[in-house]
Amino acid sequence: MKLSSAVWSWSGGYVGVHVGGGYGRTSFSNPYGPSIYGDVVDTPAFLAGGQFGYNWQNDSWVLGVELDASRAVSDGTNSCLAAAGNIVSANCKASPTAFVAGTGRLGYAFGPQGHTLAYIKGGVAWQNNRGDVVNNNEYFGFMSQETTHFDYGRVGGIIGFGIEQALTPAWSVKFEYDSLQFGGPSVVTSPTVQFPPFAILPQNTTSLSSSYQIGKVALNYHFGADPRAAQWFDPQLYAKTTDLIRPIAFAAGWSFEGGSRLWLSRGRFQWDNSAVPSISGDPSILESRLTYHRLDGLSGELFGRLDSPWGIFLKGYVGAGRFNRGNMNDEDWGIYGGISYTDTISGQSNGKFTYYTADAGYDLLRGTDYKVGGFIGWTYYGQKSDTPGCVQLANFFFPCLEPKRQHDHRQTEYSLECSAHRRER
């Protein structure tokens, strides 16, 4: 059946709120040349904010402008300025805190009566980014370590695309992906001590840049929309589908729903050992760091929910998977006396992980097509893997000892014993 032309328009002003998440990367240039490791800080992000804008619709094409602002919760840290094993590298931290964007939008309305809008957007954006560059441990902690703090705002660019669905004449929901790019200032960091021989290197100057990939869900209210003044559904379409869309009444009793899904994932994890007790100094000054990265995983998951006649429900999921790729970097600073920095890399194999979540809750409100309740629960996650092989990247005066090729359990034990022995020296 051919649908009638649209009787509702996207034209007009709107205001709304959004939440989202994604990841960013802040890069630190090295004044001494390419680093052997690090210089890029990953910053997973959660953000929330609001937006307002205005649309003009001509036939099915929609042109609009929008201004949005977000408060971000995002932190990341990584090694940086690691040009060589005889230069004390640093611990770089970045924390983007806010984003503001002004964009133009070009969209196309389609679907029944034009209630769905697909669009692309582009414009200018501003970010605030703050963090620290902290020289790591040297001379067994007998020399003070310097910290450089930065806090700056920068204008950059934004492009994105999304889809928006009208729920009623006044309300719509949208799903959007944005890519943001920013330059950054040049930051003068503290001098780096080189040993041997004793020498004070000049101050470092590092340039910053950052990029972000963000997904958002937004709810918009459209001004001037009057449900009594606009025909929301096509009468002919509604008459032919009324039996199909009539809601099913809620029936008291037991019910169960469940399913399964397949996950592809990539993970990163750091374990830090500070050279300075937190009560007497900056815990960001590191003596050792283990970084597990590029852990590509494949897992299967079962989930379900059981509802009772009394409003009490149980829900949860359980999953298991494997990862057979990835690397582990073992970095040490100043623990050998005359060596400022070492970095070894090992492969990851036979990786396994399991997880589950179990929740119990109560539906406070129940209707024919909705439930509103609260719940509490327990979550577990565990993983293990073998670490075969070892390659020294930073200082070849302390080469790794290759483990004997026996089986994975022995290789893991050998790598751990080797690492512990190096620290004792």
Buried (B, 14 or more C-beta within 10 A) or exposed (E): EEEEEBEBBBBBEBEBBBBBBBBBBBBBBBBEEEBBBBBBBBBEBEBBBBBBBBBEBEEBEBBBBBBBBBEBEBBBBBBBBBBBBBBBBBBBBBBBBBBBBBBEBEBBBEEEBBBBBBBBBBBEBBBBBBBBBBBBBBBEBEBEBBBBEBEBBBEBBBBBBBBBEBEBBBBBBBBBBBBBBBEBBEBEBBBBBBBEEEEEEEEBEBBBBBBBBBBBBBEBBBEEBEEEEBEEBBEEBEEEEEEEEEEEEEEEEEEEEEEEEEEEEEBBEBEBBBBBEEEEBBBBBBBBBBBBBEBBBEBEBBBBBBBBEEBBBBBBBBBEBBBBEBBBBBBBBBBBEEBBBBBBBBBBBBBBBBBBBBBEBEBEEEEEEEBEBEBEEEEEEEBEBBBBBBEBBBBEEBEBEEBEEEEEEBBBEBBEEBBEEBEEE
